[in-house]
Amino acid sequence: MTEPAVRTPFGAGGKIRLSKPQSRIVRSSKRFKVAACGRRFGKTMGVAIPEIARVVLKAPKRRGVYIAPTIQQARDIAWDTFKEVFGPYARKINESRLEIRLKNGSLIRLRGAEAIERLRGQSLDIVVLDECADIDLETAWNEVLRPALSDRLGIAIFIGTPKGRNAFYKMWTSAQSPEKEADWEAFQYTTLDGGNVPQSEVEAARRDLDPRQYKQEYEASFETLEGRIYYAFDRKFNVAPVEDNGGDLLVGMDFNVAALWSVVGQKVGDSLHVLDEVVIKFDASTEAMAEELKRRYTGDRPTSAWLKDGKGRHRLYVYPDASGGNRSTASTKTNFDILRQHGFGLRHPNANPAVVDRINTVNRLILAADGVRRLIVHPRCTGLIEALEGHTYKEGTSDPDKKSGLDHPNDALGYLICEEFPITAKGYSRVAVVGA
């Protein structure tokens, strides 16, 4: 599990032994790296310190920061190791401030995320956030650290053991999105991958812990929330870069005052491939949604680059919330009237199926009893993926929780699936298709 000694700019004899996974993280050339690792993987000595050393020892007057959830954790987890490794290169070690000033003028600081505001306005070359699942990443990264790296084009490393599907999980999944592949990279390694814990100890932990705890702590698995509605959805199997097959575009649409959602897919045999998503938040009107759909997918020059022919020859059908014939979000006309006037064909039942039926129908496409998955979602549909993974029932009930807003993309998907892939045809009375 461990590679021969890897030459680094620090440590005894200028070498340190890294496991292959640790080496892959450190040697990655990406500017921002997110690593989910099992307990005792060796996050501090095998990742944090090599990453910081690579920057602060390479050139003079560099600034590096190691951040733990609290200042006490920074002292307990890493301070002694930092002093041991960087001591030979230190001009001054400040015990009270947890700072090491190197002979080349570079500065290493250990900080706690509970006082992250103290780093606001500073210029940094590298930051390493450890135990990220316990850090408020929204504030620490977006408001403080990302701006602090801008003028020096600094780098950031996020490492930690998962704790459910919180902000750390969102950052890990976001690092895998196509639009971030140039600068970001995500890693996931188990405790055994780190090479610090023997197989016998891991097996003992497997016997002592419940399955969910074991997977989270030792396999670095982002365990699903209890009460998940779409419990079988798994991005390992239900998310893939599916391509346009040139067929009709099918649009599931949910009407809502705060935000309108549409999911765009194609039938592939008895499966549904979701290729794109559209959300209108700031002008949440059916008119705005219709204009956006036309801009992206129809006309002489559609703007969605993934369209196979790129010449606007796709036919587009909308599968809306059946209540759209009774009301409008921002017009005296009904939502159906607006969609028809824009030339879209409408496919919908006379009334929406019961919520439980819609959920069961979607779940069957996600994973049927025979083990076949017939719903595949493109990675670009980040909002839909988040909704399928995170939407839960209200505690102690069978009612979906609507406070999170995750119901809207799921509802849009459900309207499409119930119409095209119904468990039974009974109750699904399709209206005439307009503009077919």
C-alpha positions in Angstrom: 0.0 0.0 0.0 3.0 2.3 0.5 5.3 3.6 -2.2 9.0 3.8 -1.9 10.2 7.1 -0.2 9.0 10.0 -2.3 11.4 12.9 -2.5 10.0 16.1 -1.1 11.5 19.4 0.0 11.3 18.5 3.7 11.7 15.7 6.3 14.6 13.5 7.3 16.9 13.3 4.3 14.4 15.2 2.2 12.2 12.2 1.9 8.8 11.0 3.3 6.9 7.8 2.6 3.5 8.3 1.1 0.9 5.7 0.2 -0.1 5.7 -3.4 -3.4 7.5 -2.8 -1.6 10.2 -0.7 0.9 10.6 -3.5 -1.9 10.9 -6.1 -3.4 13.8 -4.1 -0.1 15.6 -3.5 1.1 15.2 -7.1 -2.1 16.4 -8.7 -1.6 19.6 -10.6 -5.1 20.9 -10.0 -5.4 24.2 -8.1 -8.3 23.1 -5.9 -8.4 19.5 -4.5 -11.2 17.9 -2.4 -10.3 14.6 -0.7 -12.8 12.5 1.3 -10.8 10.0 3.4 -11.4 7.4 6.0 -10.2 7.8 9.6 -6.5 7.5 10.1 -5.8 7.8 6.4 -2.9 10.1 7.2 -4.5 13.4 6.2 -2.1 15.6 8.1 1.2 14.0 7.5 0.4 12.5 4.1 -1.5 15.4 2.5 -1.7 18.7 4.5 2.0 19.0 5.3 3.4 17.9 1.9 1.0 20.3 0.2 2.0 23.2 2.4 5.7 22.4 2.2 5.6 22.3 -1.6 4.5 25.9 -1.6 6.2 27.6 1.3 9.6 26.0 0.8 9.7 26.5 -3.0 10.0 30.3 -2.9 10.5 33.0 -0.2 7.8 35.0 1.5 5.0 32.5 0.8 2.0 32.4 3.1 0.3 29.1 4.1 -2.6 28.4 6.5 -3.7 25.1 8.0 -7.3 25.3 9.2 -9.1 22.9 11.6 -12.7 23.3 12.8 -11.4 24.9 16.0 -8.1 26.4 17.2 -7.8 23.7 19.9 -8.2 21.0 17.2 -5.5 22.6 15.2 -3.2 22.4 18.2 -4.2 18.9 19.1 -4.2 17.4 15.6 -1.3 19.1 13.8 0.8 21.5 15.8 3.4 19.1 17.1 3.8 17.5 13.6 4.2 20.9 11.9 6.9 21.8 14.4 8.7 18.5 13.9 8.7 18.7 10.1 9.3 22.4 9.6 11.6 22.9 12.7 14.8 22.5 10.7 13.7 25.3 8.3 12.3 27.6 11.0 13.6 31.0 12.0 11.1 31.4 14.8 8.3 29.3 16.2 5.5 31.1 18.1 3.8 28.7 20.4 1.0 31.0 21.5 0.0 32.0 18.0 0.7 28.6 16.4 2.9 30.2 13.7 6.2 29.2 12.1 8.3 31.8 10.4 10.8 30.0 8.0 14.3 31.1 7.2 13.2 32.0 3.7 10.7 34.5 5.0 7.6 32.3 4.4 5.0 32.0 7.2 2.9 29.0 8.2 -0.1 29.6 10.5 -2.5 27.1 12.1 -6.0 28.5 12.7 -9.5 27.4 13.7 -12.5 27.9 11.5 -14.5 29.4 14.4 -12.4 32.5 14.0 -12.2 32.5 10.2 -13.1 36.2 10.0 -9.5 37.0 11.2 -8.2 35.9 7.8 -10.5 38.2 5.9 -8.7 40.6 3.6 -5.4 38.7 3.8 -3.3 37.4 0.8 -2.5 33.6 0.9 -0.6 31.2 -1.3 -2.1 28.0 0.1 -4.8 27.0 2.5 -5.5 23.5 3.8 -8.9 22.8 5.5 -8.9 19.7 7.6 -12.0 17.8 8.9 -14.0 19.8 6.4 -17.3 18.1 7.4 -17.2 20.1 10.6 -16.5 23.4 9.0 -19.0 26.0 7.8 -17.6 25.9 4.2 -20.2 28.4 2.9 -18.7 31.2 5.0 -15.1 30.0 5.2 -14.6 29.4 1.5 -16.9 31.7 -0.3 -16.6 34.7 1.9 -13.1 34.6 3.3 -10.6 32.1 1.8 -11.5 32.2 -1.9 -10.9 36.0 -2.1 -7.8 35.6 -0.1 -6.2 33.4 -2.8 -7.1 35.5 -5.7 -4.2 38.0 -6.0 -1.6 35.3 -5.5 -3.4 32.7 -7.5 -3.2 30.5 -4.4 -4.3 26.9 -4.1 -6.7 25.2 -1.6 -6.9 21.6 -0.3 -10.1 20.3 1.4 -9.7 17.1 3.3 -11.9 15.3 5.8 -14.0 12.3 6.7 -17.6 12.5 5.5 -20.4 13.3 7.9 -23.6 12.8 5.9 -24.4 14.9 2.8 -23.5 18.4 4.1 -21.5 21.3 2.6 -18.4 19.1 2.4 -20.3 16.6 0.2 -21.6 19.4 -2.0 -18.1 20.7 -2.5 -16.8 17.1 -3.3 -19.5 16.5 -5.8 -19.1 20.0 -7.3 -15.4 19.4 -7.8 -16.4 16.6 -10.2 -18.7 18.7 -12.4 -17.6 19.2 -16.0 -17.4 23.0 -15.7 -14.8 22.7 -12.9 -12.6 20.0 -14.3 -9.9 22.5 -15.4 -9.1 23.7 -11.8 -10.7 21.1 -9.5 -10.2 17.4 -8.6 -12.0 15.2 -6.2 -10.6 12.1 -4.4 -12.1 9.4 -2.2 -10.0 6.9 -0.3 -10.7 4.4 2.5 -8.8 4.0 5.7 -6.9 1.0 4.3 -5.8 3.1 1.3 -3.8 5.3 3.7 -1.6 2.4 4.7 -1.6 3.3 8.4 -4.2 0.9 9.8 -3.9 -2.9 9.5 -6.7 -5.0 7.9 -7.4 -6.7 11.2 -8.3 -3.4 12.9 -10.6 -2.4 10.0 -12.3 -5.8 10.2 -12.7 -5.3 14.0 -14.3 -1.9 13.4 -16.7 -3.5 10.9 -17.9 -5.8 13.6 -18.2 -3.1 16.2 -20.0 -0.4 14.2 -23.3 -0.4 12.4 -23.1 -0.5 8.6 -23.7 3.2 8.1 -21.1 4.2 10.7 -18.5 1.8 9.2 -19.0 3.0 5.7 -18.8 6.6 6.7 -15.8 6.4 9.0 -13.7 3.7 7.3 -14.8 3.8 3.7 -15.2 7.5 3.4 -18.7 7.1 2.1 -21.1 10.0 2.1 -24.0 8.1 3.7 -27.5 8.9 2.6 -29.9 10.8 4.8 -32.5 8.9 6.7 -35.9 9.2 5.2 -34.7 9.8 1.6 -37.6 9.7 -0.8 -35.6 8.5 -3.8 -33.6 6.1 -1.7 -32.1 4.0 -4.5 -30.7 6.9 -6.5 -26.9 6.5 -6.7 -24.7 8.8 -8.7 -22.3 5.9 -9.3 -25.0 4.2 -11.4 -27.7 6.8 -12.2 -25.4 9.6 -13.3 -23.4 9.4 -16.6 -22.6 11.7 -19.6 -25.4 10.5 -21.8 -25.6 12.1 -25.2 -28.3 13.5 -27.5 -29.6 10.7 -29.7 -31.3 13.1 -32.1 -34.8 12.2 -30.9 -37.7 14.3 -29.5 -36.9 16.4 -26.4 -39.2 15.7 -23.5 -39.6 18.5 -20.9 -41.0 17.9 -17.5 -42.1 21.2 -16.0 -43.1 22.3 -12.5 -44.9 25.7 -12.0 -44.0 27.6 -8.9 -44.0 31.3 -7.9 -40.4 31.3 -6.4 -38.7 29.3 -9.2 -39.8 27.3 -12.3 -38.0 24.1 -13.0 -37.8 22.0 -16.2 -35.9 18.8 -16.9 -35.1 17.9 -20.4 -34.7 14.3 -21.5 -35.1 11.7 -24.2 -36.5 8.2 -24.3 -34.0 5.5 -25.1 -35.9 2.3 -25.4 -37.6 1.8 -22.0 -35.2 4.2 -20.3 -35.1 8.0 -19.8 -31.9 9.9 -20.3 -32.0 13.4 -18.7 -29.8 15.7 -20.7 -30.3 19.1 -19.2 -32.2 21.2 -16.6 -33.6 24.7 -16.8 -34.4 26.9 -13.7 -35.9 30.4 -13.8 -35.6 32.1 -10.5 -35.5 35.9 -11.0 -38.3 36.1 -13.5 -40.2 33.1 -12.5 -42.9 33.3 -15.2 -44.1 30.6 -17.6 -43.4 33.2 -20.4 -39.7 33.4 -19.3 -39.4 29.6 -19.2 -40.9 29.2 -22.7 -38.5 31.8 -24.1 -35.6 30.0 -22.5 -36.6 26.6 -23.8 -36.9 28.1 -27.3 -33.5 29.8 -27.0 -31.8 26.7 -25.9 -33.4 24.0 -28.0 -35.4 25.2 -31.0 -35.1 27.8 -33.7 -32.4 28.3 -36.3 -29.5 28.4 -33.9 -30.2 26.6 -30.6 -27.6 27.6 -27.9 -27.3 24.2 -26.2 -24.0 22.9 -27.5 -24.8 19.3 -26.7 -27.6 19.1 -29.3 -26.6 16.4 -31.8 -27.6 18.1 -35.1 -27.3 21.7 -33.8 -29.9 22.9 -36.4 -33.1 23.1 -34.3 -34.7 20.0 -35.9 -35.6 18.5 -32.5 -39.3 18.4 -31.7 -40.0 19.5 -28.1 -42.9 18.3 -25.9 -43.8 19.6 -22.5 -45.1 17.4 -19.6 -46.4 20.0 -17.2 -48.0 20.1 -13.8 -51.6 19.3 -14.7 -52.9 22.2 -12.6 -51.3 24.6 -15.1 -54.5 24.7 -17.0 -56.2 26.4 -14.0 -53.8 29.1 -13.1 -50.8 31.1 -14.2 -47.7 32.3 -12.3 -47.5 35.8 -13.8 -50.2 36.2 -16.5 -53.9 36.4 -17.0 -53.5 33.5 -19.3 -53.2 30.0 -18.0 -49.7 28.3 -18.1 -51.0 25.9 -20.7 -52.2 28.8 -22.9 -48.7 30.4 -22.8 -46.9 27.2 -23.6 -49.3 26.5 -26.5 -48.8 30.0 -27.9 -45.1 29.3 -28.1 -45.7 26.3 -30.2 -45.0 23.5 -27.6 -46.9 20.3 -27.6 -48.4 19.4 -24.2 -48.7 16.0 -22.8 -50.4 15.6 -19.4 -53.1 13.7 -17.6 -56.4 15.3 -16.7 -55.2 15.5 -13.1 -51.9 14.9 -11.4 -51.3 11.4 -10.1 -51.2 11.0 -6.3 -47.9 12.0 -4.8 -47.2 8.5 -3.6 -47.8 7.1 -7.1 -45.5 9.7 -8.7 -42.7 8.8 -6.2 -43.1 5.1 -6.7 -43.1 5.5 -10.5 -39.8 7.5 -10.3 -38.3 5.1 -7.9 -39.1 2.2 -10.2 -37.2 3.9 -13.0 -34.3 4.7 -10.7 -34.0 1.0 -9.7 -36.5 -1.7 -10.5 -37.0 -4.9 -8.5 -35.1 -6.8 -11.1 -32.0 -4.6 -10.4 -32.2 -2.6 -13.7 -31.7 1.1 -13.6 -33.5 3.0 -16.4 -33.0 6.6 -15.3 -29.7 8.1 -16.3 -29.0 11.8 -15.5 -26.2 13.8 -17.1 -23.7 15.3 -14.6 -24.6 18.8 -15.8 -28.0 18.5 -14.1 -26.5 19.4 -10.7 -29.8 20.7 -9.3 -31.8 17.6 -10.1 -29.0 15.3 -8.8 -28.9 17.2 -5.5 -32.7 17.0 -5.3 -32.8 13.3 -6.0 -30.1 12.6 -3.4 -31.3 15.0 -0.7 -35.1 15.2 -0.8 -36.6 13.6 2.4 -39.9 13.0 4.1 -41.0 15.2 7.0 -39.9 13.5 10.2 -42.3 10.8 11.3 -44.6 11.3 8.2 -44.9 10.1 4.6 -45.2 13.7 3.4 -42.3 15.1 1.3 -40.5 18.0 3.0 -41.1 21.1 0.9 -39.1 23.6 2.9 -35.8 22.6 1.3 -37.1 23.5 -2.2 -35.8 20.1 -3.5 -39.3 19.1 -4.4 -39.5 21.3 -7.5 -36.9 19.6 -9.8 -38.2 16.2 -8.6 -41.8 17.1 -9.3 -40.8 18.2 -12.8 -39.1 14.9 -13.4 -42.1 13.0 -11.9 -44.6 14.6 -14.3 -42.6 13.4 -17.3 -41.9 9.9 -16.0 -45.5 9.3 -14.9 -46.8 10.1 -18.4 -44.2 8.3 -20.4 -43.4 5.4 -18.1 -46.6 4.8 -16.0 -46.8 1.7 -13.8 -50.3 1.3 -15.2 -52.2 3.1 -17.9 -55.2 3.5 -15.6 -55.7 7.0 -14.5 -53.2 8.5 -17.1 -55.5 9.9 -19.7 -53.3 11.7 -22.2 -54.7 14.8 -23.8 -54.3 15.5 -27.5 -50.8 16.6 -28.5 -50.8 20.2 -29.8 -48.3 21.0 -32.4 -47.0 17.5 -32.9 
